């Protein structure tokens, strides 16, 4: 990518999209194109076609998607399938028609089979059944990655796909009903400390392990791959190591300064025992993350304090 290129970041107000914007600006890219969902409905074929004719972007980061937690995924199954298929179909097809130099499509770790061997390798895709609760979203994301490959095969488009692990960072969601575990724990511990509570309850046994990557590291990886990866298939983006929910909770407890005790509601489900990415492909290309978990959580909690004060 040259500094003078026009770069369209779809989904720029989300956690991933906003991190991509920060990275591009820090690298000196000023010709960044954005549209809010009220300005451009990516589900509308005509609107997206008109947008690409008008703007003629050189590069596209496709980070726009309908997202939500497990309850939303399982409740609005038709919407998650339809909206995500329409968004990616329109953006990918119009990128082809507009002769975009390169497009990056961002997937999701839910694309992997529920019982895929750990750590999750790229070649595990489509080797087993998906987790039923988020199957519509996963199928849409798989279709997007396959669409990029198909447009590469048939039309010679340089469309690539990446698959991020669990993310955290600025612009995260702290709603206790539908946020992910790390921001939810930050809020729980902060409110417990503020309200002088004696204990914080953790769902499940605390034994499941999860991998967490700061979204700024993801943005750096995407920027790197946009310049150094031009192949079919996709690349896992992660840190290559995980932490138990119990150890994560203890770390956040220390950072927040909560002095009460932890209790575990073992009547609540643990979910998948482990969800770790194999990042050997990413590292072989020359990229490795920089932000360690404790450093990242301290930074995120500092930002969170500014929001709630």
C-alpha positions, 0 to 999 in steps of 0.5 A, spaced: 500 500 500 502 506 498 501 513 502 496 516 496 492 510 496 484 510 498 483 505 503 476 503 505 475 500 512 468 497 513 466 497 520 470 503 522 466 504 529 467 497 531 473 495 536 477 492 530 475 497 525 477 503 529 483 499 531 485 499 523 484 506 523 488 508 528 494 503 525 493 506 518 493 513 521 500 512 525 503 509 519 501 515 515 495 513 511 491 519 510 486 517 505 481 513 509 474 512 507 469 510 512 461 510 512 457 509 518 451 504 517 446 510 517 450 513 511 451 506 507 447 500 508 452 494 506 446 490 506 443 494 500 446 491 493 445 498 490 447 502 495 454 499 495 455 499 488 454 506 488 458 507 493 464 503 490 463 507 483 463 514 487 469 512 491 473 507 487 477 505 493 484 501 492 484 497 498 479 494 502 479 492 510 472 488 511 471 488 518 463 490 518 459 484 521 453 483 525 455 481 531 453 479 538 454 474 544 451 467 544 444 469 546 444 474 540 447 469 536 442 463 538 436 468 538 436 472 531 439 466 527 436 468 521 438 475 521 445 473 523 446 469 517 442 474 512 445 480 514 452 477 514 452 474 507 449 480 504 454 485 507 460 481 505 457 479 498 456 486 496 463 488 499 467 483 495 463 483 489 463 490 488 471 490 490 471 486 484 467 490 479 471 496 482 478 493 480 480 494 488 487 492 488 487 488 495 481 486 500 482 483 506 476 479 509 476 478 517 473 471 519 471 469 526 474 463 531 467 460 531 468 458 524 472 452 526 469 445 528 466 444 535 471 438 536 477 440 532 483 438 535 487 444 539 491 448 538 486 450 532 490 449 525 487 453 519 487 446 515 481 444 521 476 448 517 470 444 515 473 437 518 467 437 523 460 440 525 460 447 528 457 449 535 450 449 534 448 456 538 452 460 533 452 456 526 449 461 522 454 466 523 459 461 522 457 459 516 456 466 513 464 467 515 466 461 512 462 463 506 466 469 506 472 466 506 470 461 500 468 467 496 474 471 497 478 464 494 473 463 489 474 470 486 481 469 486 480 463 482 475 465 477 477 473 476 484 473 479 482 478 485 487 479 490 482 477 496 485 474 502 482 472 509 484 472 516 481 469 522 482 473 529 482 470 536 478 473 542 480 480 542 479 485 547 481 493 547 479 500 546 471 500 544 470 493 547 463 492 549 462 492 557 454 490 557 454 484 562 448 481 558 452 480 551 459 482 552 465 477 552 468 474 558 474 479 559 470 486 559 465 483 563 470 481 568 473 488 568 466 491 569 464 486 575 470 487 579 470 494 578 463 495 580 464 490 586 470 494 588 466 501 588 460 498 591 464 494 597 462 488 595 465 482 599 465 477 593 465 476 585 461 470 582 464 467 576 460 462 572 463 455 571 469 452 574 474 457 572 478 451 568 476 453 561 482 456 557 482 462 552 486 466 548 486 473 548 489 478 543 489 486 544 486 489 538 492 493 536 496 487 535 490 484 531 491 491 527 498 491 526 498 483 524 492 485 519 497 491 516 503 486 516 499 481 512 496 486 507 503 487 505 506 480 505 500 475 504 497 474 497 495 467 498 488 463 498 486 460 504 486 464 511 491 466 516 490 465 524 491 471 528 493 470 535 498 470 540 499 462 541 498 461 548 492 461 553 490 462 560 484 459 564 478 463 566 480 462 573 487 465 572 484 471 568 479 473 573 485 473 578 489 477 574 483 482 573 482 482 580 489 484 582 489 490 576 482 493 579 484 492 586 478 488 588 480 485 595 474 480 596 473 473 594 472 469 588 466 464 588 464 459 582 457 458 580 458 451 577 451 450 575 453 454 570 456 451 563 464 452 562 463 451 554 468 449 550 474 446 555 479 450 550 480 454 544 487 456 542 489 458 535 495 455 532 499 461 529 505 458 526 503 460 519 503 467 521 509 467 525 513 464 519 510 470 515 514 474 520 509 477 525 509 476 532 504 480 537 507 485 542 502 486 547 502 481 553 496 480 557 497 484 563 500 490 560 494 490 555 488 489 561 492 495 565 491 499 559 484 497 557 482 498 565 485 505 565 481 507 559 474 504 562 475 508 568 475 514 564 468 512 561 465 510 568 468 517 571 
